[in-house]
Amino acid sequence: MRINNRIFLCLALTFLFLGKTVAQNEISSPYSNYGIGLVNSCTPSALTALGGTAYAMQNPFMINFRNPASYVAFDSLSFIADASFSVHANTLKIDTLTQKSAIAHPNYFTIGLPVTKHWRTSAGILPYSDLGYVIVDNHEVNHFGKNKYTYEGDGGLMQLYWGNAFKLCKGLSLGLNVSYMWGRLSYKQSVEIPGSNFFNTTINTSTHVDGIYLSAGLQYFALIKEKHKLGFGFVYENSAYIWARQQQLVTIFEGSLENITGLDTLSNEQNRKGRLQMPQVIGGGFSYNYDNKLLVGVDFTWRNWARYNLMGETDSLQNAFIVSGGVQYTPDPMSSKYGKRISFRVGTRYSNGYFSFNGNRVGEYAITLGLGFPFRGTSSNCALNILFEYGKLGSLNKNKLSEDFYKFTLSFTLQEKWYQRTKLE
């Protein structure tokens, strides 16, 4: 058994890099105030470039953790690793005001390898949701003047998964991801009343969650003609109950939030136990592949957010429906000319939204563009994937608040021999 030193270097650097950022998912979006924050697509970069279409996608040189049944495509003698990094920028608009922000962060790190002839396995670390915002509201209150209300949130959820896939028969595979999910959701609410320190109050609420989350997948591929292949995929995620522990601190203060001169505790509740109920997810999709040159796919997803519950609070979320589609074109994957082995990708995604703002649902749409650059040499199955994504949350007409987001992503896929037999002469 042999793993190239490049794999070890990739593992070490990626885990060190992720270790610095696992505890904090920093974003700036008022829409992350709902539920567990803004939920990530949890899709490999190469498929995010297809609008996030993944349920019926299978490739021996890609780890499709969106559908665990896809792992059966891993090469029987190879080890594969995938690491992704993004720069995320967004622009918030409300009336005539505009706010811009940008962050850079790692996305995910995954590995995949064969176990037996009909069994493949994969493991990785993924961001599940992001929470981060600061909202300041100043308005007049009778007999008190202009009060200042401040709302803050930060944190998010991560997941560490281990997945296994089994080939049941020709073209049919079944997979299961077992994920350990953990994270922190923190909220702070403050009110400052001019001329009266007695009523200046802040409420800090922090909830730590951790537990097991399951995802099962099924895929079937059929060769219609010599070069035409149809694929079908199905994914189910259970409505998991995850442990939660909450602390809440209520204080009154003198001065301002920026310059507190005195502090007194009104309430300090520690280690309140409860649970987080995650939404049930049902998804399906199909794909068409022509001679490994043209790939087309469409996905449909339903998320049961109406059953969401955290410490007994539902947050008035609604069930959401998501549709995505994408196309990939590679002129000639086996060509000796490098330019013909570059993959071109385009996709789109739409969701009707799972929460409301200003009395209207906050929908989301996005368009994606991507390129896949194989490493030099026709025998190399390593690649660099580049993705650009533009999307929009909400609208000024319906929600009075809109968020335009831009994401630039790089991902590196490395494949090396896993089993190496030495021949003696």
Secondary structure, 3 states (H helix, E strand, C coil): CCCCHHHHHHHHHHHHHHHCCCCCCCCCCHHHHCCCCEECCCCCHHHHCCCCCCCCCCCCCCCCCCCHHHHHHCCCCEEEEEEEEEEEEEEEEECCEEEEEEEEEEEEEEEEEEEECCEEEEEEEEEEEEEEEEEEEEEEECCCEEEEEEEEEEEEEEEEEEEEEEEEECCEEEEEEEEEEEEEEEEEEEEECCCCHHHCEEEEEEEEEEEEEEEEEEEEEEECCCCEEEEEEEEEECCCEEEEEEEEEEEEEEEECCEEEEEEEEEEEEEEEEEEECCCEEEEEEEEEECCCEEEEEEEEEECHHHCEECCECCCCCCEEEEEEEEEECCCCCCCCHHHHCEEEEEEEEECCCCEECCEECCEEEEEEEEEEECCCCCCCCEEEEEEEEEEECCCCCCCCEEEEEEEEEEEEEEEECCCCCCCC
